[in-house]
């Protein structure tokens, strides 16, 4: 098997493991970015709600 990979594809067994690790890191990074964007949107919506309530309360006091 080692000879087949080495001669046909031009890389060794360690390269296959490194490729798997690279794929895992890319997947984890992609999931992190998607979750972070979702959190940012939720925080922005919450901040907009708080600012709107604060403006309404400020207008009610005057």
PDB file of N, CA, C and O in Angstrom:
ATOM      1  N   UNK A   1       0.833  -1.187   0.000  1.00  0.00           N
ATOM      2  CA  UNK A   1       0.000   0.000   0.000  1.00  0.00           C
ATOM      3  C   UNK A   1       0.878   1.251   0.000  1.00  0.00           C
ATOM      4  O   UNK A   1       0.622   2.199  -0.742  1.00  0.00           O
ATOM      5  N   UNK A   2       1.906   1.244   0.833  1.00  0.00           N
ATOM      6  CA  UNK A   2       2.803   2.388   0.910  1.00  0.00           C
ATOM      7  C   UNK A   2       3.454   2.654  -0.444  1.00  0.00           C
ATOM      8  O   UNK A   2       3.552   3.803  -0.876  1.00  0.00           O
ATOM      9  N   UNK A   3       3.893   1.601  -1.106  1.00  0.00           N
ATOM     10  CA  UNK A   3       4.537   1.749  -2.413  1.00  0.00           C
ATOM     11  C   UNK A   3       3.559   2.321  -3.429  1.00  0.00           C
ATOM     12  O   UNK A   3       3.942   3.142  -4.264  1.00  0.00           O
ATOM     13  N   UNK A   4       2.315   1.900  -3.367  1.00  0.00           N
ATOM     14  CA  UNK A   4       1.296   2.375  -4.309  1.00  0.00           C
ATOM     15  C   UNK A   4       1.084   3.882  -4.150  1.00  0.00           C
ATOM     16  O   UNK A   4       1.103   4.622  -5.133  1.00  0.00           O
ATOM     17  N   UNK A   5       0.885   4.327  -2.928  1.00  0.00           N
ATOM     18  CA  UNK A   5       0.680   5.755  -2.683  1.00  0.00           C
ATOM     19  C   UNK A   5       1.916   6.560  -3.075  1.00  0.00           C
ATOM     20  O   UNK A   5       1.816   7.616  -3.700  1.00  0.00           O
ATOM     21  N   UNK A   6       3.065   6.046  -2.701  1.00  0.00           N
ATOM     22  CA  UNK A   6       4.293   6.782  -2.938  1.00  0.00           C
ATOM     23  C   UNK A   6       4.589   6.912  -4.436  1.00  0.00           C
ATOM     24  O   UNK A   6       5.005   7.972  -4.904  1.00  0.00           O
ATOM     25  N   UNK A   7       4.374   5.844  -5.168  1.00  0.00           N
ATOM     26  CA  UNK A   7       4.728   5.883  -6.586  1.00  0.00           C
ATOM     27  C   UNK A   7       3.609   6.474  -7.450  1.00  0.00           C
ATOM     28  O   UNK A   7       3.898   7.163  -8.427  1.00  0.00           O
ATOM     29  N   UNK A   8       2.367   6.227  -7.121  1.00  0.00           N
ATOM     30  CA  UNK A   8       1.254   6.707  -7.954  1.00  0.00           C
ATOM     31  C   UNK A   8       0.887   8.158  -7.674  1.00  0.00           C
ATOM     32  O   UNK A   8       0.603   8.912  -8.604  1.00  0.00           O
ATOM     33  N   UNK A   9       0.889   8.554  -6.421  1.00  0.00           N
ATOM     34  CA  UNK A   9       0.429   9.886  -6.062  1.00  0.00           C
ATOM     35  C   UNK A   9       1.569  10.838  -5.700  1.00  0.00           C
ATOM     36  O   UNK A   9       1.360  12.051  -5.657  1.00  0.00           O
ATOM     37  N   UNK A  10       2.735  10.330  -5.447  1.00  0.00           N
ATOM     38  CA  UNK A  10       3.884  11.162  -5.167  1.00  0.00           C
ATOM     39  C   UNK A  10       3.960  11.711  -3.759  1.00  0.00           C
ATOM     40  O   UNK A  10       4.644  12.707  -3.523  1.00  0.00           O
ATOM     41  N   UNK A  11       3.276  11.088  -2.820  1.00  0.00           N
ATOM     42  CA  UNK A  11       3.404  11.521  -1.428  1.00  0.00           C
ATOM     43  C   UNK A  11       3.437  10.311  -0.516  1.00  0.00           C
ATOM     44  O   UNK A  11       3.070   9.206  -0.916  1.00  0.00           O
ATOM     45  N   UNK A  12       3.877  10.528   0.705  1.00  0.00           N
ATOM     46  CA  UNK A  12       4.045   9.413   1.633  1.00  0.00           C
ATOM     47  C   UNK A  12       2.837   9.307   2.565  1.00  0.00           C
ATOM     48  O   UNK A  12       1.889  10.084   2.458  1.00  0.00           O
ATOM     49  N   UNK A  13       2.884   8.354   3.461  1.00  0.00           N
ATOM     50  CA  UNK A  13       1.783   8.087   4.378  1.00  0.00           C
ATOM     51  C   UNK A  13       1.543   9.279   5.300  1.00  0.00           C
ATOM     52  O   UNK A  13       0.396   9.573   5.636  1.00  0.00           O
ATOM     53  N   UNK A  14       2.593   9.963   5.711  1.00  0.00           N
ATOM     54  CA  UNK A  14       2.436  11.111   6.604  1.00  0.00           C
ATOM     55  C   UNK A  14       1.677  12.243   5.928  1.00  0.00           C
ATOM     56  O   UNK A  14       0.974  13.004   6.592  1.00  0.00           O
ATOM     57  N   UNK A  15       1.814  12.357   4.625  1.00  0.00           N
ATOM     58  CA  UNK A  15       1.090  13.400   3.896  1.00  0.00           C
ATOM     59  C   UNK A  15      -0.414  13.166   3.946  1.00  0.00           C
ATOM     60  O   UNK A  15      -1.184  14.123   4.025  1.00  0.00           O
ATOM     61  N   UNK A  16      -0.836  11.927   3.903  1.00  0.00           N
ATOM     62  CA  UNK A  16      -2.266  11.612   3.976  1.00  0.00           C
ATOM     63  C   UNK A  16      -2.832  12.044   5.330  1.00  0.00           C
ATOM     64  O   UNK A  16      -3.918  12.621   5.396  1.00  0.00           O
ATOM     65  N   UNK A  17      -2.110  11.771   6.387  1.00  0.00           N
ATOM     66  CA  UNK A  17      -2.548  12.201   7.717  1.00  0.00           C
ATOM     67  C   UNK A  17      -2.589  13.714   7.835  1.00  0.00           C
ATOM     68  O   UNK A  17      -3.507  14.271   8.436  1.00  0.00           O
ATOM     69  N   UNK A  18      -1.595  14.376   7.262  1.00  0.00           N
ATOM     70  CA  UNK A  18      -1.563  15.836   7.289  1.00  0.00           C
ATOM     71  C   UNK A  18      -2.733  16.419   6.501  1.00  0.00           C
ATOM     72  O   UNK A  18      -3.307  17.428   6.910  1.00  0.00           O
ATOM     73  N   UNK A  19      -3.091  15.807   5.394  1.00  0.00           N
ATOM     74  CA  UNK A  19      -4.241  16.270   4.617  1.00  0.00           C
ATOM     75  C   UNK A  19      -5.541  16.107   5.399  1.00  0.00           C
ATOM     76  O   UNK A  19      -6.412  16.976   5.346  1.00  0.00           O
ATOM     77  N   UNK A  20      -5.674  15.003   6.119  1.00  0.00           N
ATOM     78  CA  UNK A  20      -6.864  14.803   6.950  1.00  0.00           C
ATOM     79  C   UNK A  20      -6.935  15.849   8.060  1.00  0.00           C
ATOM     80  O   UNK A  20      -8.003  16.391   8.344  1.00  0.00           O
ATOM     81  N   UNK A  21      -5.805  16.124   8.676  1.00  0.00           N
ATOM     82  CA  UNK A  21      -5.761  17.141   9.724  1.00  0.00           C
ATOM     83  C   UNK A  21      -6.093  18.521   9.160  1.00  0.00           C
ATOM     84  O   UNK A  21      -6.828  19.286   9.784  1.00  0.00           O
ATOM     85  N   UNK A  22      -5.564  18.836   8.000  1.00  0.00           N
ATOM     86  CA  UNK A  22      -5.867  20.111   7.355  1.00  0.00           C
ATOM     87  C   UNK A  22      -7.352  20.230   7.060  1.00  0.00           C
ATOM     88  O   UNK A  22      -7.944  21.286   7.286  1.00  0.00           O
ATOM     89  N   UNK A  23      -7.962  19.161   6.558  1.00  0.00           N
ATOM     90  CA  UNK A  23      -9.400  19.177   6.280  1.00  0.00           C
ATOM     91  C   UNK A  23     -10.196  19.407   7.561  1.00  0.00           C
ATOM     92  O   UNK A  23     -11.166  20.165   7.561  1.00  0.00           O
ATOM     93  N   UNK A  24      -9.797  18.763   8.644  1.00  0.00           N
ATOM     94  CA  UNK A  24     -10.492  18.938   9.924  1.00  0.00           C
ATOM     95  C   UNK A  24     -10.377  20.372  10.414  1.00  0.00           C
ATOM     96  O   UNK A  24     -11.354  20.934  10.908  1.00  0.00           O
ATOM     97  N   UNK A  25      -9.200  20.973  10.286  1.00  0.00           N
ATOM     98  CA  UNK A  25      -8.994  22.355  10.724  1.00  0.00           C
ATOM     99  C   UNK A  25      -9.856  23.303   9.887  1.00  0.00           C
ATOM    100  O   UNK A  25     -10.453  24.233  10.431  1.00  0.00           O
ATOM    101  N   UNK A  26      -9.927  23.084   8.600  1.00  0.00           N
ATOM    102  CA  UNK A  26     -10.740  23.933   7.727  1.00  0.00           C
ATOM    103  C   UNK A  26     -12.216  23.821   8.086  1.00  0.00           C
ATOM    104  O   UNK A  26     -12.927  24.825   8.102  1.00  0.00           O
ATOM    105  N   UNK A  27     -12.678  22.614   8.374  1.00  0.00           N
ATOM    106  CA  UNK A  27     -14.081  22.415   8.755  1.00  0.00           C
ATOM    107  C   UNK A  27     -14.381  23.120  10.071  1.00  0.00           C
ATOM    108  O   UNK A  27     -15.403  23.796  10.192  1.00  0.00           O
ATOM    109  N   UNK A  28     -13.501  22.970  11.056  1.00  0.00           N
ATOM    110  CA  UNK A  28     -13.710  23.627  12.354  1.00  0.00           C
ATOM    111  C   UNK A  28     -13.712  25.143  12.182  1.00  0.00           C
ATOM    112  O   UNK A  28     -14.537  25.831  12.785  1.00  0.00           O
ATOM    113  N   UNK A  29     -12.814  25.663  11.380  1.00  0.00           N
ATOM    114  CA  UNK A  29     -12.759  27.107  11.128  1.00  0.00           C
ATOM    115  C   UNK A  29     -14.045  27.592  10.459  1.00  0.00           C
ATOM    116  O   UNK A  29     -14.578  28.638  10.831  1.00  0.00           O
ATOM    117  N   UNK A  30     -14.539  26.853   9.491  1.00  0.00           N
ATOM    118  CA  UNK A  30     -15.771  27.247   8.801  1.00  0.00           C
ATOM    119  C   UNK A  30     -16.954  27.261   9.763  1.00  0.00           C
ATOM    120  O   UNK A  30     -17.768  28.184   9.729  1.00  0.00           O
ATOM    121  N   UNK A  31     -17.057  26.257  10.613  1.00  0.00           N
ATOM    122  CA  UNK A  31     -18.138  26.209  11.597  1.00  0.00           C
ATOM    123  C   UNK A  31     -18.022  27.386  12.564  1.00  0.00           C
ATOM    124  O   UNK A  31     -19.027  28.003  12.917  1.00  0.00           O
ATOM    125  N   UNK A  32     -16.811  27.693  12.987  1.00  0.00           N
ATOM    126  CA  UNK A  32     -16.593  28.817  13.907  1.00  0.00           C
ATOM    127  C   UNK A  32     -17.030  30.132  13.270  1.00  0.00           C
ATOM    128  O   UNK A  32     -17.689  30.942  13.923  1.00  0.00           O
ATOM    129  N   UNK A  33     -16.680  30.354  12.021  1.00  0.00           N
ATOM    130  CA  UNK A  33     -17.026  31.600  11.337  1.00  0.00           C
ATOM    131  C   UNK A  33     -18.542  31.731  11.212  1.00  0.00           C
ATOM    132  O   UNK A  33     -19.088  32.813  11.429  1.00  0.00           O
ATOM    133  N   UNK A  34     -19.221  30.652  10.866  1.00  0.00           N
ATOM    134  CA  UNK A  34     -20.675  30.693  10.723  1.00  0.00           C
ATOM    135  C   UNK A  34     -21.327  30.998  12.065  1.00  0.00           C
ATOM    136  O   UNK A  34     -22.232  31.830  12.136  1.00  0.00           O
ATOM    137  N   UNK A  35     -20.882  30.339  13.123  1.00  0.00           N
ATOM    138  CA  UNK A  35     -21.450  30.592  14.451  1.00  0.00           C
ATOM    139  C   UNK A  35     -21.166  32.012  14.928  1.00  0.00           C
ATOM    140  O   UNK A  35     -22.023  32.645  15.544  1.00  0.00           O
ATOM    141  N   UNK A  36     -19.962  32.516  14.644  1.00  0.00           N
ATOM    142  CA  UNK A  36     -19.605  33.867  15.064  1.00  0.00           C
ATOM    143  C   UNK A  36     -20.477  34.898  14.360  1.00  0.00           C
ATOM    144  O   UNK A  36     -20.927  35.854  14.992  1.00  0.00           O
ATOM    145  N   UNK A  37     -20.719  34.725  13.081  1.00  0.00           N
ATOM    146  CA  UNK A  37     -21.583  35.654  12.354  1.00  0.00           C
ATOM    147  C   UNK A  37     -23.001  35.627  12.911  1.00  0.00           C
ATOM    148  O   UNK A  37     -23.649  36.668  13.021  1.00  0.00           O
ATOM    149  N   UNK A  38     -23.479  34.440  13.261  1.00  0.00           N
ATOM    150  CA  UNK A  38     -24.821  34.328  13.842  1.00  0.00           C
ATOM    151  C   UNK A  38     -24.880  35.073  15.173  1.00  0.00           C
ATOM    152  O   UNK A  38     -25.841  35.797  15.433  1.00  0.00           O
ATOM    153  N   UNK A  39     -23.857  34.902  16.024  1.00  0.00           N
ATOM    154  CA  UNK A  39     -23.809  35.603  17.310  1.00  0.00           C
ATOM    155  C   UNK A  39     -23.765  37.112  17.110  1.00  0.00           C
ATOM    156  O   UNK A  39     -24.437  37.850  17.830  1.00  0.00           O
ATOM    157  N   UNK A  40     -22.983  37.577  16.141  1.00  0.00           N
ATOM    158  CA  UNK A  40     -22.893  39.014  15.884  1.00  0.00           C
ATOM    159  C   UNK A  40     -24.249  39.586  15.466  1.00  0.00           C
ATOM    160  O   UNK A  40     -24.643  40.660  15.923  1.00  0.00           O
ATOM    161  N   UNK A  41     -24.960  38.862  14.595  1.00  0.00           N
ATOM    162  CA  UNK A  41     -26.287  39.328  14.186  1.00  0.00           C
ATOM    163  C   UNK A  41     -27.246  39.385  15.370  1.00  0.00           C
ATOM    164  O   UNK A  41     -28.030  40.327  15.492  1.00  0.00           O
ATOM    165  N   UNK A  42     -27.187  38.383  16.242  1.00  0.00           N
ATOM    166  CA  UNK A  42     -28.056  38.376  17.420  1.00  0.00           C
ATOM    167  C   UNK A  42     -27.717  39.535  18.358  1.00  0.00           C
ATOM    168  O   UNK A  42     -28.618  40.189  18.882  1.00  0.00           O
ATOM    169  N   UNK A  43     -26.434  39.790  18.572  1.00  0.00           N
ATOM    170  CA  UNK A  43     -26.030  40.894  19.448  1.00  0.00           C
ATOM    171  C   UNK A  43     -26.427  42.240  18.859  1.00  0.00           C
ATOM    172  O   UNK A  43     -26.861  43.128  19.593  1.00  0.00           O
ATOM    173  N   UNK A  44     -26.287  42.406  17.548  1.00  0.00           N
ATOM    174  CA  UNK A  44     -26.675  43.656  16.904  1.00  0.00           C
ATOM    175  C   UNK A  44     -28.177  43.884  17.026  1.00  0.00           C
ATOM    176  O   UNK A  44     -28.616  45.009  17.268  1.00  0.00           O
ATOM    177  N   UNK A  45     -28.970  42.823  16.861  1.00  0.00           N
ATOM    178  CA  UNK A  45     -30.418  42.951  17.008  1.00  0.00           C
ATOM    179  C   UNK A  45     -30.778  43.315  18.446  1.00  0.00           C
ATOM    180  O   UNK A  45     -31.648  44.154  18.681  1.00  0.00           O
ATOM    181  N   UNK A  46     -30.107  42.684  19.402  1.00  0.00           N
ATOM    182  CA  UNK A  46     -30.358  42.978  20.812  1.00  0.00           C
ATOM    183  C   UNK A  46     -29.970  44.423  21.140  1.00  0.00           C
ATOM    184  O   UNK A  46     -30.688  45.113  21.864  1.00  0.00           O
ATOM    185  N   UNK A  47     -28.844  44.872  20.612  1.00  0.00           N
ATOM    186  CA  UNK A  47     -28.414  46.246  20.843  1.00  0.00           C
ATOM    187  C   UNK A  47     -29.403  47.237  20.221  1.00  0.00           C
ATOM    188  O   UNK A  47     -29.719  48.258  20.831  1.00  0.00           O
ATOM    189  N   UNK A  48     -29.884  46.946  19.031  1.00  0.00           N
ATOM    190  CA  UNK A  48     -30.861  47.828  18.388  1.00  0.00           C
ATOM    191  C   UNK A  48     -32.142  47.901  19.219  1.00  0.00           C
ATOM    192  O   UNK A  48     -32.724  48.975  19.367  1.00  0.00           O
ATOM    193  N   UNK A  49     -32.581  46.767  19.760  1.00  0.00           N
ATOM    194  CA  UNK A  49     -33.774  46.754  20.619  1.00  0.00           C
ATOM    195  C   UNK A  49     -33.554  47.595  21.874  1.00  0.00           C
ATOM    196  O   UNK A  49     -34.426  48.369  22.268  1.00  0.00           O
ATOM    197  N   UNK A  50     -32.389  47.441  22.499  1.00  0.00           N
ATOM    198  CA  UNK A  50     -32.095  48.211  23.714  1.00  0.00           C
ATOM    199  C   UNK A  50     -32.011  49.701  23.413  1.00  0.00           C
ATOM    200  O   UNK A  50     -32.495  50.519  24.196  1.00  0.00           O
ATOM    201  N   UNK A  51     -31.411  50.056  22.302  1.00  0.00           N
ATOM    202  CA  UNK A  51     -31.307  51.461  21.941  1.00  0.00           C
ATOM    203  C   UNK A  51     -32.688  52.052  21.642  1.00  0.00           C
ATOM    204  O   UNK A  51     -32.972  53.194  22.004  1.00  0.00           O
ATOM    205  N   UNK A  52     -33.540  51.268  20.981  1.00  0.00           N
ATOM    206  CA  UNK A  52     -34.896  51.741  20.684  1.00  0.00           C
ATOM    207  C   UNK A  52     -35.678  51.930  21.983  1.00  0.00           C
ATOM    208  O   UNK A  52     -36.383  52.927  22.136  1.00  0.00           O
ATOM    209  N   UNK A  53     -35.564  50.992  22.915  1.00  0.00           N
ATOM    210  CA  UNK A  53     -36.245  51.124  24.208  1.00  0.00           C
ATOM    211  C   UNK A  53     -35.718  52.325  24.985  1.00  0.00           C
ATOM    212  O   UNK A  53     -36.483  53.061  25.608  1.00  0.00           O
ATOM    213  N   UNK A  54     -34.400  52.512  24.939  1.00  0.00           N
ATOM    214  CA  UNK A  54     -33.794  53.631  25.645  1.00  0.00           C
ATOM    215  C   UNK A  54     -34.272  54.958  25.060  1.00  0.00           C
ATOM    216  O   UNK A  54     -34.556  55.897  25.804  1.00  0.00           O
ATOM    217  N   UNK A  55     -34.360  55.039  23.748  1.00  0.00           N
ATOM    218  CA  UNK A  55     -34.830  56.266  23.111  1.00  0.00           C
ATOM    219  C   UNK A  55     -36.292  56.522  23.451  1.00  0.00           C
ATOM    220  O   UNK A  55     -36.688  57.666  23.671  1.00  0.00           O
ATOM    221  N   UNK A  56     -37.094  55.462  23.495  1.00  0.00           N
ATOM    222  CA  UNK A  56     -38.502  55.600  23.840  1.00  0.00           C
ATOM    223  C   UNK A  56     -38.650  56.061  25.285  1.00  0.00           C
ATOM    224  O   UNK A  56     -39.453  56.948  25.574  1.00  0.00           O
ATOM    225  N   UNK A  57     -37.880  55.466  26.191  1.00  0.00           N
ATOM    226  CA  UNK A  57     -37.934  55.865  27.588  1.00  0.00           C
ATOM    227  C   UNK A  57     -37.476  57.321  27.760  1.00  0.00           C
ATOM    228  O   UNK A  57     -38.047  58.061  28.561  1.00  0.00           O
ATOM    229  N   UNK A  58     -36.468  57.721  27.022  1.00  0.00           N
ATOM    230  CA  UNK A  58     -35.961  59.089  27.101  1.00  0.00           C
ATOM    231  C   UNK A  58     -37.028  60.094  26.603  1.00  0.00           C
ATOM    232  O   UNK A  58     -37.220  61.165  27.179  1.00  0.00           O
ATOM    233  N   UNK A  59     -37.709  59.703  25.511  1.00  0.00           N
ATOM    234  CA  UNK A  59     -38.763  60.577  24.985  1.00  0.00           C
ATOM    235  C   UNK A  59     -39.950  60.653  25.931  1.00  0.00           C
ATOM    236  O   UNK A  59     -40.587  61.701  26.030  1.00  0.00           O
ATOM    237  N   UNK A  60     -40.261  59.567  26.626  1.00  0.00           N
ATOM    238  CA  UNK A  60     -41.375  59.557  27.579  1.00  0.00           C
ATOM    239  C   UNK A  60     -41.100  60.454  28.777  1.00  0.00           C
ATOM    240  O   UNK A  60     -42.025  61.046  29.334  1.00  0.00           O
ATOM    241  N   UNK A  61     -39.840  60.559  29.179  1.00  0.00           N
ATOM    242  CA  UNK A  61     -39.480  61.382  30.346  1.00  0.00           C
ATOM    243  C   UNK A  61     -39.591  62.866  30.021  1.00  0.00           C
ATOM    244  O   UNK A  61     -39.842  63.677  30.912  1.00  0.00           O
ATOM    245  N   UNK A  62     -39.408  63.225  28.763  1.00  0.00           N
ATOM    246  CA  UNK A  62     -39.455  64.649  28.383  1.00  0.00           C
ATOM    247  C   UNK A  62     -40.821  65.050  28.058  1.00  0.00           C
ATOM    248  O   UNK A  62     -41.059  66.209  27.716  1.00  0.00           O
TER     249      UNK A  62
END
